[in-house]
């Protein structure tokens, strides 16, 4: 049985109203946001873009 694929971009909480998108492949935090929802939308978009690149 194989483990489910982990997303490359995940939301990281840095403070009470401080979130960013963490790239698990490079170890870099990018795209700072004030809301978790905003950071999650960016992470979802970046994961979709990354998946589309891998399919090519």
PyMOL Python script that loads the backbone (N, CA, C, O; Angstrom):
from pymol import cmd

cmd.read_pdbstr("""\
ATOM      1  N   UNK A   1       0.853  -1.170   0.000  1.00  0.00           N
ATOM      2  CA  UNK A   1       0.000   0.000   0.000  1.00  0.00           C
ATOM      3  C   UNK A   1       0.903   1.239   0.000  1.00  0.00           C
ATOM      4  O   UNK A   1       1.863   1.313   0.768  1.00  0.00           O
ATOM      5  N   UNK A   2       0.598   2.187  -0.845  1.00  0.00           N
ATOM      6  CA  UNK A   2       1.415   3.397  -0.937  1.00  0.00           C
ATOM      7  C   UNK A   2       0.762   4.531  -0.158  1.00  0.00           C
ATOM      8  O   UNK A   2      -0.458   4.585  -0.003  1.00  0.00           O
ATOM      9  N   UNK A   3       1.597   5.420   0.318  1.00  0.00           N
ATOM     10  CA  UNK A   3       1.101   6.578   1.064  1.00  0.00           C
ATOM     11  C   UNK A   3       0.514   7.592   0.078  1.00  0.00           C
ATOM     12  O   UNK A   3       0.994   7.698  -1.051  1.00  0.00           O
ATOM     13  N   UNK A   4      -0.519   8.339   0.490  1.00  0.00           N
ATOM     14  CA  UNK A   4      -1.081   9.350  -0.402  1.00  0.00           C
ATOM     15  C   UNK A   4      -0.048  10.450  -0.653  1.00  0.00           C
ATOM     16  O   UNK A   4       0.783  10.750   0.205  1.00  0.00           O
ATOM     17  N   UNK A   5      -0.117  11.035  -1.828  1.00  0.00           N
ATOM     18  CA  UNK A   5       0.828  12.095  -2.193  1.00  0.00           C
ATOM     19  C   UNK A   5       0.596  13.322  -1.316  1.00  0.00           C
ATOM     20  O   UNK A   5      -0.538  13.762  -1.128  1.00  0.00           O
ATOM     21  N   UNK A   6       1.673  13.858  -0.793  1.00  0.00           N
ATOM     22  CA  UNK A   6       1.596  15.060   0.031  1.00  0.00           C
ATOM     23  C   UNK A   6       1.686  16.277  -0.872  1.00  0.00           C
ATOM     24  O   UNK A   6       2.436  16.261  -1.848  1.00  0.00           O
ATOM     25  N   UNK A   7       0.936  17.338  -0.568  1.00  0.00           N
ATOM     26  CA  UNK A   7       1.031  18.539  -1.388  1.00  0.00           C
ATOM     27  C   UNK A   7       2.396  19.204  -1.212  1.00  0.00           C
ATOM     28  O   UNK A   7       2.992  19.160  -0.136  1.00  0.00           O
ATOM     29  N   UNK A   8       2.873  19.820  -2.290  1.00  0.00           N
ATOM     30  CA  UNK A   8       4.169  20.492  -2.214  1.00  0.00           C
ATOM     31  C   UNK A   8       4.062  21.796  -1.441  1.00  0.00           C
ATOM     32  O   UNK A   8       4.958  22.133  -0.667  1.00  0.00           O
ATOM     33  N   UNK A   9       2.979  22.530  -1.641  1.00  0.00           N
ATOM     34  CA  UNK A   9       2.798  23.823  -0.987  1.00  0.00           C
ATOM     35  C   UNK A   9       1.769  23.678   0.133  1.00  0.00           C
ATOM     36  O   UNK A   9       0.644  23.239  -0.103  1.00  0.00           O
ATOM     37  N   UNK A  10       2.162  24.050   1.353  1.00  0.00           N
ATOM     38  CA  UNK A  10       1.285  23.943   2.514  1.00  0.00           C
ATOM     39  C   UNK A  10       1.259  25.280   3.258  1.00  0.00           C
ATOM     40  O   UNK A  10       2.173  26.092   3.120  1.00  0.00           O
ATOM     41  N   UNK A  11       0.215  25.497   4.037  1.00  0.00           N
ATOM     42  CA  UNK A  11       0.075  26.726   4.816  1.00  0.00           C
ATOM     43  C   UNK A  11       0.850  26.582   6.120  1.00  0.00           C
ATOM     44  O   UNK A  11       0.756  25.568   6.811  1.00  0.00           O
ATOM     45  N   UNK A  12       1.609  27.609   6.438  1.00  0.00           N
ATOM     46  CA  UNK A  12       2.390  27.633   7.682  1.00  0.00           C
ATOM     47  C   UNK A  12       1.945  28.843   8.498  1.00  0.00           C
ATOM     48  O   UNK A  12       1.899  29.959   7.981  1.00  0.00           O
ATOM     49  N   UNK A  13       1.620  28.625   9.765  1.00  0.00           N
ATOM     50  CA  UNK A  13       1.204  29.723  10.648  1.00  0.00           C
ATOM     51  C   UNK A  13       2.433  30.240  11.390  1.00  0.00           C
ATOM     52  O   UNK A  13       3.127  29.492  12.078  1.00  0.00           O
ATOM     53  N   UNK A  14       2.682  31.536  11.234  1.00  0.00           N
ATOM     54  CA  UNK A  14       3.836  32.153  11.885  1.00  0.00           C
ATOM     55  C   UNK A  14       3.445  32.960  13.119  1.00  0.00           C
ATOM     56  O   UNK A  14       4.287  33.218  13.979  1.00  0.00           O
ATOM     57  N   UNK A  15       2.186  33.357  13.215  1.00  0.00           N
ATOM     58  CA  UNK A  15       1.695  34.147  14.331  1.00  0.00           C
ATOM     59  C   UNK A  15       0.183  34.151  14.330  1.00  0.00           C
ATOM     60  O   UNK A  15      -0.434  33.437  13.540  1.00  0.00           O
ATOM     61  N   UNK A  16      -0.442  34.957  15.217  1.00  0.00           N
ATOM     62  CA  UNK A  16      -1.903  34.959  15.310  1.00  0.00           C
ATOM     63  C   UNK A  16      -2.596  35.358  14.009  1.00  0.00           C
ATOM     64  O   UNK A  16      -3.627  34.774  13.676  1.00  0.00           O
ATOM     65  N   UNK A  17      -2.080  36.309  13.279  1.00  0.00           N
ATOM     66  CA  UNK A  17      -2.661  36.702  11.987  1.00  0.00           C
ATOM     67  C   UNK A  17      -1.553  36.803  10.952  1.00  0.00           C
ATOM     68  O   UNK A  17      -1.482  37.766  10.188  1.00  0.00           O
ATOM     69  N   UNK A  18      -0.695  35.801  10.939  1.00  0.00           N
ATOM     70  CA  UNK A  18       0.462  35.797  10.062  1.00  0.00           C
ATOM     71  C   UNK A  18       0.636  34.393   9.483  1.00  0.00           C
ATOM     72  O   UNK A  18       1.072  33.473  10.175  1.00  0.00           O
ATOM     73  N   UNK A  19       0.292  34.246   8.220  1.00  0.00           N
ATOM     74  CA  UNK A  19       0.373  32.960   7.537  1.00  0.00           C
ATOM     75  C   UNK A  19       1.212  33.113   6.280  1.00  0.00           C
ATOM     76  O   UNK A  19       1.327  34.206   5.727  1.00  0.00           O
ATOM     77  N   UNK A  20       1.791  32.017   5.838  1.00  0.00           N
ATOM     78  CA  UNK A  20       2.526  32.037   4.574  1.00  0.00           C
ATOM     79  C   UNK A  20       2.380  30.662   3.930  1.00  0.00           C
ATOM     80  O   UNK A  20       1.891  29.716   4.549  1.00  0.00           O
ATOM     81  N   UNK A  21       2.813  30.574   2.682  1.00  0.00           N
ATOM     82  CA  UNK A  21       2.787  29.317   1.950  1.00  0.00           C
ATOM     83  C   UNK A  21       4.197  28.747   1.983  1.00  0.00           C
ATOM     84  O   UNK A  21       5.142  29.385   1.519  1.00  0.00           O
ATOM     85  N   UNK A  22       4.337  27.547   2.532  1.00  0.00           N
ATOM     86  CA  UNK A  22       5.636  26.888   2.679  1.00  0.00           C
ATOM     87  C   UNK A  22       5.823  25.874   1.562  1.00  0.00           C
ATOM     88  O   UNK A  22       4.965  25.020   1.341  1.00  0.00           O
ATOM     89  N   UNK A  23       6.941  25.968   0.861  1.00  0.00           N
ATOM     90  CA  UNK A  23       7.291  25.038  -0.210  1.00  0.00           C
ATOM     91  C   UNK A  23       8.110  23.908   0.406  1.00  0.00           C
ATOM     92  O   UNK A  23       9.252  24.122   0.812  1.00  0.00           O
ATOM     93  N   UNK A  24       7.539  22.717   0.477  1.00  0.00           N
ATOM     94  CA  UNK A  24       8.217  21.599   1.133  1.00  0.00           C
ATOM     95  C   UNK A  24       9.397  21.073   0.329  1.00  0.00           C
ATOM     96  O   UNK A  24      10.268  20.408   0.889  1.00  0.00           O
ATOM     97  N   UNK A  25       9.449  21.353  -0.969  1.00  0.00           N
ATOM     98  CA  UNK A  25      10.558  20.876  -1.796  1.00  0.00           C
ATOM     99  C   UNK A  25      11.811  21.722  -1.600  1.00  0.00           C
ATOM    100  O   UNK A  25      12.922  21.192  -1.575  1.00  0.00           O
ATOM    101  N   UNK A  26      11.637  23.033  -1.461  1.00  0.00           N
ATOM    102  CA  UNK A  26      12.800  23.914  -1.331  1.00  0.00           C
ATOM    103  C   UNK A  26      13.033  24.382   0.093  1.00  0.00           C
ATOM    104  O   UNK A  26      14.122  24.854   0.420  1.00  0.00           O
ATOM    105  N   UNK A  27      12.023  24.256   0.945  1.00  0.00           N
ATOM    106  CA  UNK A  27      12.158  24.701   2.331  1.00  0.00           C
ATOM    107  C   UNK A  27      12.002  26.203   2.496  1.00  0.00           C
ATOM    108  O   UNK A  27      12.427  26.763   3.507  1.00  0.00           O
ATOM    109  N   UNK A  28      11.395  26.860   1.512  1.00  0.00           N
ATOM    110  CA  UNK A  28      11.213  28.309   1.568  1.00  0.00           C
ATOM    111  C   UNK A  28       9.770  28.669   1.892  1.00  0.00           C
ATOM    112  O   UNK A  28       8.841  27.991   1.454  1.00  0.00           O
ATOM    113  N   UNK A  29       9.583  29.740   2.662  1.00  0.00           N
ATOM    114  CA  UNK A  29       8.259  30.278   2.946  1.00  0.00           C
ATOM    115  C   UNK A  29       8.044  31.498   2.065  1.00  0.00           C
ATOM    116  O   UNK A  29       8.887  32.392   2.000  1.00  0.00           O
ATOM    117  N   UNK A  30       6.909  31.521   1.393  1.00  0.00           N
ATOM    118  CA  UNK A  30       6.601  32.616   0.475  1.00  0.00           C
ATOM    119  C   UNK A  30       5.145  33.023   0.618  1.00  0.00           C
ATOM    120  O   UNK A  30       4.381  32.397   1.353  1.00  0.00           O
ATOM    121  N   UNK A  31       4.776  34.067  -0.087  1.00  0.00           N
ATOM    122  CA  UNK A  31       3.402  34.542  -0.180  1.00  0.00           C
ATOM    123  C   UNK A  31       2.774  34.807   1.191  1.00  0.00           C
ATOM    124  O   UNK A  31       1.847  34.098   1.583  1.00  0.00           O
ATOM    125  N   UNK A  32       3.252  35.800   1.920  1.00  0.00           N
ATOM    126  CA  UNK A  32       2.662  36.107   3.237  1.00  0.00           C
ATOM    127  C   UNK A  32       1.217  36.574   3.103  1.00  0.00           C
ATOM    128  O   UNK A  32       0.869  37.274   2.153  1.00  0.00           O
ATOM    129  N   UNK A  33       0.380  36.182   4.061  1.00  0.00           N
ATOM    130  CA  UNK A  33      -1.050  36.533   4.083  1.00  0.00           C
ATOM    131  C   UNK A  33      -1.471  36.830   5.520  1.00  0.00           C
ATOM    132  O   UNK A  33      -0.835  36.387   6.476  1.00  0.00           O
ATOM    133  N   UNK A  34      -2.550  37.585   5.647  1.00  0.00           N
ATOM    134  CA  UNK A  34      -3.098  37.882   6.967  1.00  0.00           C
ATOM    135  C   UNK A  34      -4.146  36.868   7.391  1.00  0.00           C
ATOM    136  O   UNK A  34      -4.500  36.804   8.569  1.00  0.00           O
ATOM    137  N   UNK A  35      -4.653  36.069   6.450  1.00  0.00           N
ATOM    138  CA  UNK A  35      -5.677  35.083   6.786  1.00  0.00           C
ATOM    139  C   UNK A  35      -5.247  33.699   6.320  1.00  0.00           C
ATOM    140  O   UNK A  35      -4.554  33.551   5.313  1.00  0.00           O
ATOM    141  N   UNK A  36      -5.669  32.700   7.066  1.00  0.00           N
ATOM    142  CA  UNK A  36      -5.377  31.320   6.683  1.00  0.00           C
ATOM    143  C   UNK A  36      -6.077  30.983   5.368  1.00  0.00           C
ATOM    144  O   UNK A  36      -5.528  30.266   4.532  1.00  0.00           O
ATOM    145  N   UNK A  37      -7.280  31.501   5.193  1.00  0.00           N
ATOM    146  CA  UNK A  37      -8.035  31.229   3.963  1.00  0.00           C
ATOM    147  C   UNK A  37      -7.297  31.753   2.725  1.00  0.00           C
ATOM    148  O   UNK A  37      -7.226  31.072   1.702  1.00  0.00           O
ATOM    149  N   UNK A  38      -6.752  32.962   2.830  1.00  0.00           N
ATOM    150  CA  UNK A  38      -5.995  33.526   1.717  1.00  0.00           C
ATOM    151  C   UNK A  38      -4.766  32.697   1.396  1.00  0.00           C
ATOM    152  O   UNK A  38      -4.468  32.444   0.229  1.00  0.00           O
ATOM    153  N   UNK A  39      -4.057  32.275   2.427  1.00  0.00           N
ATOM    154  CA  UNK A  39      -2.866  31.453   2.223  1.00  0.00           C
ATOM    155  C   UNK A  39      -3.250  30.096   1.638  1.00  0.00           C
ATOM    156  O   UNK A  39      -2.527  29.564   0.795  1.00  0.00           O
ATOM    157  N   UNK A  40      -4.379  29.529   2.072  1.00  0.00           N
ATOM    158  CA  UNK A  40      -4.818  28.228   1.561  1.00  0.00           C
ATOM    159  C   UNK A  40      -5.194  28.322   0.089  1.00  0.00           C
ATOM    160  O   UNK A  40      -4.921  27.401  -0.680  1.00  0.00           O
ATOM    161  N   UNK A  41      -5.822  29.434  -0.311  1.00  0.00           N
ATOM    162  CA  UNK A  41      -6.173  29.623  -1.721  1.00  0.00           C
ATOM    163  C   UNK A  41      -4.916  29.685  -2.580  1.00  0.00           C
ATOM    164  O   UNK A  41      -4.881  29.116  -3.671  1.00  0.00           O
ATOM    165  N   UNK A  42      -3.892  30.369  -2.098  1.00  0.00           N
ATOM    166  CA  UNK A  42      -2.632  30.451  -2.842  1.00  0.00           C
ATOM    167  C   UNK A  42      -1.972  29.074  -2.912  1.00  0.00           C
ATOM    168  O   UNK A  42      -1.484  28.674  -3.969  1.00  0.00           O
ATOM    169  N   UNK A  43      -1.954  28.349  -1.791  1.00  0.00           N
ATOM    170  CA  UNK A  43      -1.352  27.016  -1.771  1.00  0.00           C
ATOM    171  C   UNK A  43      -2.072  26.079  -2.741  1.00  0.00           C
ATOM    172  O   UNK A  43      -1.428  25.322  -3.467  1.00  0.00           O
ATOM    173  N   UNK A  44      -3.397  26.130  -2.754  1.00  0.00           N
ATOM    174  CA  UNK A  44      -4.169  25.290  -3.674  1.00  0.00           C
ATOM    175  C   UNK A  44      -3.835  25.629  -5.128  1.00  0.00           C
ATOM    176  O   UNK A  44      -3.660  24.738  -5.959  1.00  0.00           O
ATOM    177  N   UNK A  45      -3.751  26.926  -5.423  1.00  0.00           N
ATOM    178  CA  UNK A  45      -3.434  27.354  -6.791  1.00  0.00           C
ATOM    179  C   UNK A  45      -2.030  26.887  -7.198  1.00  0.00           C
ATOM    180  O   UNK A  45      -1.832  26.393  -8.307  1.00  0.00           O
ATOM    181  N   UNK A  46      -1.057  27.050  -6.287  1.00  0.00           N
ATOM    182  CA  UNK A  46       0.311  26.659  -6.600  1.00  0.00           C
ATOM    183  C   UNK A  46       0.425  25.134  -6.751  1.00  0.00           C
ATOM    184  O   UNK A  46       1.175  24.657  -7.603  1.00  0.00           O
ATOM    185  N   UNK A  47      -0.304  24.373  -5.939  1.00  0.00           N
ATOM    186  CA  UNK A  47      -0.293  22.918  -6.077  1.00  0.00           C
ATOM    187  C   UNK A  47      -0.890  22.491  -7.415  1.00  0.00           C
ATOM    188  O   UNK A  47      -0.393  21.559  -8.048  1.00  0.00           O
ATOM    189  N   UNK A  48      -1.958  23.170  -7.850  1.00  0.00           N
ATOM    190  CA  UNK A  48      -2.572  22.859  -9.147  1.00  0.00           C
ATOM    191  C   UNK A  48      -1.603  23.200 -10.288  1.00  0.00           C
ATOM    192  O   UNK A  48      -1.488  22.437 -11.247  1.00  0.00           O
ATOM    193  N   UNK A  49      -0.913  24.331 -10.189  1.00  0.00           N
ATOM    194  CA  UNK A  49       0.062  24.709 -11.209  1.00  0.00           C
ATOM    195  C   UNK A  49       1.194  23.687 -11.261  1.00  0.00           C
ATOM    196  O   UNK A  49       1.638  23.298 -12.341  1.00  0.00           O
ATOM    197  N   UNK A  50       1.654  23.259 -10.099  1.00  0.00           N
ATOM    198  CA  UNK A  50       2.755  22.290 -10.035  1.00  0.00           C
ATOM    199  C   UNK A  50       2.323  20.944 -10.631  1.00  0.00           C
ATOM    200  O   UNK A  50       3.100  20.306 -11.342  1.00  0.00           O
ATOM    201  N   UNK A  51       1.102  20.514 -10.350  1.00  0.00           N
ATOM    202  CA  UNK A  51       0.596  19.261 -10.885  1.00  0.00           C
ATOM    203  C   UNK A  51       0.479  19.339 -12.406  1.00  0.00           C
ATOM    204  O   UNK A  51       0.766  18.366 -13.103  1.00  0.00           O
ATOM    205  N   UNK A  52       0.058  20.495 -12.919  1.00  0.00           N
ATOM    206  CA  UNK A  52      -0.076  20.659 -14.371  1.00  0.00           C
ATOM    207  C   UNK A  52       1.292  20.590 -15.042  1.00  0.00           C
ATOM    208  O   UNK A  52       1.414  20.043 -16.139  1.00  0.00           O
ATOM    209  N   UNK A  53       2.313  21.133 -14.403  1.00  0.00           N
ATOM    210  CA  UNK A  53       3.668  21.075 -14.971  1.00  0.00           C
ATOM    211  C   UNK A  53       4.193  19.644 -15.004  1.00  0.00           C
ATOM    212  O   UNK A  53       4.873  19.250 -15.951  1.00  0.00           O
ATOM    213  N   UNK A  54       3.878  18.872 -13.975  1.00  0.00           N
ATOM    214  CA  UNK A  54       4.354  17.487 -13.916  1.00  0.00           C
ATOM    215  C   UNK A  54       3.687  16.611 -14.971  1.00  0.00           C
ATOM    216  O   UNK A  54       4.289  15.645 -15.440  1.00  0.00           O
ATOM    217  N   UNK A  55       2.449  16.938 -15.352  1.00  0.00           N
ATOM    218  CA  UNK A  55       1.723  16.138 -16.341  1.00  0.00           C
ATOM    219  C   UNK A  55       2.279  16.326 -17.746  1.00  0.00           C
ATOM    220  O   UNK A  55       2.117  15.451 -18.597  1.00  0.00           O
ATOM    221  N   UNK A  56       2.922  17.441 -17.995  1.00  0.00           N
ATOM    222  CA  UNK A  56       3.451  17.688 -19.345  1.00  0.00           C
ATOM    223  C   UNK A  56       4.593  16.803 -19.677  1.00  0.00           C
ATOM    224  O   UNK A  56       5.144  16.891 -20.774  1.00  0.00           O
TER     225      UNK A  56
END
""", "prot")
cmd.dss("prot")
cmd.show_as("cartoon", "prot")
cmd.util.cbc("prot")
cmd.orient("prot")
